[in-house]
Amino acid sequence: MEGCSKKPRTSNSDDDSDIKPENMPIKVSNKNYKFRKTNGPILPMVIKLQINNFSVLRVLVSTGSAANILYWSTFMKMRLSESMLKQCEDAFLKDVIGNSVVPVKGYVDLDTTFGKGGDAKMIK
């Protein structure tokens, strides 16, 4: 995640610390769609990726997002070291639907593979 901003954001919403992100369904409603003049809405895409040789099964692709969020529980399941994290000045990022904020522990650069076999492409 390149370019964390230098000024921290603050939260003005209620604390949702009892909600575990990995248990939350990915919900999309008409208010989330960007409509085109033809061919209907641009639908959200959920894909599977290989990240640092781990299969991550539910990745929500958001073309309008400036951040790629990896939940802490996923970070730990991937057996990544906290020492890999680089400092990020942002205190919070809004969640995918903008309802609450989540604390930022830092950012990490990971190899990500899209596709399979001869069509696979790795991004470092």
N, C-alpha and C positions, 0 to 999 in steps of 0.2 A: 504494500500500500504506500505508494509514493506521496510525498507532500502532505504530511499531517500539518494542520494549520498551527500557527504559533500561539493563538489565544485560546484558552480553555473555554468550553461551553458549560453552562450550568443547567441543572435540571429544575423544572418547575412542576413536574408530575409526581404522582404518588409512587412509592417504592413498590416494585413488583418483584422483589427478590425471591419470593416463594415460587415463581413460575420458572420452570426449567425450559430453556429455548429448544432443546432437542425433542421435547414432548409436544411442542406447539405445532399444530397443523399449518401448512402454508395455505392461506385463504386469500382469494382474489375476488373482488366484486367489480361491478361496472364502474365504480368511481376510480378504480385503479387502471382502467384501460385508457389508452390514448387512441382516439378514433381518427381514422383517415377518411377522406372524402369518398373513397371507393374501397371495396374489399373488406369492409367491417373493421373491427378492433384489432389492435396489435396485441396478441395474446401473450401472457407470461410464459417463460420457458423454465422448466426444472430439469436439470441434467445430472448425469453421474460423471465424476472426474477422478483421475488418478492424481493425487497430490502427495509428493514425497513418497511414492510407492505405496500409498494407502488409497483404497477405494472410498471416496466420499459419495454417498448415494443420493443425497438431495441437495443440489446446488441451485439456488434461485438466481437466474440470470436477469440482472436489472441494468439495462443499457444506460439509464440515467443516473446511476450511482457513482459517486466518486470514491467509494471504499468497497473493498472485498472483505466481508466479515467472516472470521472463523471463530465459532463459539469456543469458549474455554474448555468445555467438556470434550469437544472434538479434538482440540489441541492436545489435551491430556491423553485421550485414547490413541492418538497417533504417536505417543511416546516422544514428543518433542520436548526439548529442554527449555526451561524458562530463560536460561542464559542466551538463547538464540534471539530473544526479543530485543528490538531496538526501541529506544525511548521515543514516545510520541507525546507531544505537548497537549493534544486534545484530551480533555477530561471525560467527555461523553460523545457518543454518536447516536443519532436517532435510529430506532429500529426500522426494519424494512417498510412498515406501513406508517411510520411517524407517530405512533401513539405513545411511546415511552422512550427513555434514553437508557443506554447501557454504558458502563464504564469501559474505558480502553486501557488495556494492560500494556500495549505497545504494538509494534508491527514486526513482521517477519517475512523474508523473501523465501518462497518455496517453489520448487520445480513443479509445474502443473502440466499434465498430459491430456490433450483433447483427442478423441477418436481412438480407433483400434487398428492394429496391424500396420499395413502399408499406408493407411490414411492418417495414422497418429502424428500429432505435432506436439512437441514439448516446448513450453515457454518457461524460461528461467527468470 
